[in-house]
Amino acid sequence: MAHASRMGEYLRYRSALGQRLSELAILITSRQWSQQVEWAIHAPIALREGVSEQTIEAIREGRKPEGLPEDEAILYAFSTELFRNQSVCDRTYERALQQFGEQGVMDLVGINGYYSLLSMVMNVARTPVPVSSAKPLVTMPAV
């Protein structure tokens, strides 16, 4: 995990996506894994970095956010398709490449993967949720 934390530091603070989009990707990943710790930490940061309250609430409830700025819509589509299909179609990839560049797309995949790793570890370890101003994730029905 020591090597993973160095990667996480890069992805969280220095990715080609910038702070706002990185935080949005973290929230999408937290929702994917129903990871309350990451949600409690990152929802307030995402709000502070400029992700709208409506977007955060929609993701928290498991809904697709409406009226997203183009960059957020492309990131949301890419991340949710990647989680759903374990890949993205050519059109989704091309839109992301056009918007974020190659480094940005790879950083987005890295954020989705790194925070998936953290989510799995914390879910299995039953890591206690810290005190947060964020409302907890809505429990999603089991599949």
N, C-alpha and C positions, 0 to 999 in steps of 0.2 A: 504493500500500500504506500510505501515511501515514494516510489517512483510515480505512482498514480497521483499523489498530492501535488507533485511538481507540475504534472500535466494539468491538473485541476486549477492550479494557480494561473497558469497561462490562459486556459479556456475561460475562466471567470473574469479575469482582469485585463487581459491583453489580446483577446481574440479579435480577428478582423471584423467581427460583427458589431463591436462596440457594446457598451454596458446595457443599454435598454434592450436590444435584441437578444443578447446573451441571457439576460434575466427572463425574458419571455420564453426562450427555449428551455430554461431550467424549470419554469412553471409547467410547461407542457409535459416535460419529462416527469415531474413530480406527480402530475395528474395521472399520467399513464400508469405509474407504479403505485398510486394511492399512498404516496410517501409524505406523511404529515410533518416530519421534521424539516425536510427540505422546503416544503410549502410554508411552514411557519417562519423560517428564516428568510426565504426569498420573495414571498408575496409583498411584504413591506418595502423591500429594496426595489422590486420591479415598479411599484407605485411611485417611489421616489425618483426612479430613473426615467419615468415618463410613460409607462404602460398604463392605460386608462383603467379606472376602477371597474368599468363595465366589462372590459376584456378579462380582467382578473376574476371577476365574479362569474362570468360565463365559463371560464376554464375550471374554476373551483366546482361548479355544478355539473361539469361534464358536457357543456353545450359548446357549439361552435360560436365564437364571438362574431358579432355583426359589426359592419362599418369599420373594419380595420384599415389603417393606412396600408398602402400597397406593400411596403417592406414587411410589415407584420403579417399580412395575409399570405404572402409567399412563404415566410418562415413557418407559419402555422400549417399551411398545406403540406409543406415538405416534411415537417416533423411528424405530423399525424399520419401521413401516408407511409413514412418510413416505419413507424411503430406498427401500423396495421398490416403492412405487406412485407416487412423486412427488406424493403427496397423502395425506390421511387421510379415512376415512369419517366420516359425521355422528356416529355413536356414539363413535368414538375422540375426535373433536374435542370433543364434549359432555362426556365424562369428564374430559378435560384441562382444559377451561374451568371445570368445577365444582371441580376440585382446585387449579388454579393461578391462575385468573382470566385475564382477557384479556391483561393485561401479561405474565403468566407464560407463556402459550401463545406469544405473539409473541417473547418472549425465548428460549424453547425452539427455535422455528424459526430465530431468529437464531444461536443457538449451533450448531445443526446446519449452517446455511449457512456461517457464518464459519469453523468448523473444517473444513468440506469444502473451502473455498477454500485454507486453509493446507495441508491434506493434499495437495491436487492440486499446489500449488506445490512442496512439499517432496518429494513423490514424483517429480515431473519433474526437479527439481534434484538428486535423489539426496543430500539433506541427510544428513550423517553422524549416526548415533544417539549421543546422549550416554551417558556411563556412568550407570547407573541400578540401583536395587535391584529394579526390576520385571523379571519374566521377559518376553522378547519375545513379541509376538503370534505365535500359531501360523499358519503359512502355510496359506492356504485354497486349495482347488483352483480352477484357472481355469475360467471358464464359457465 
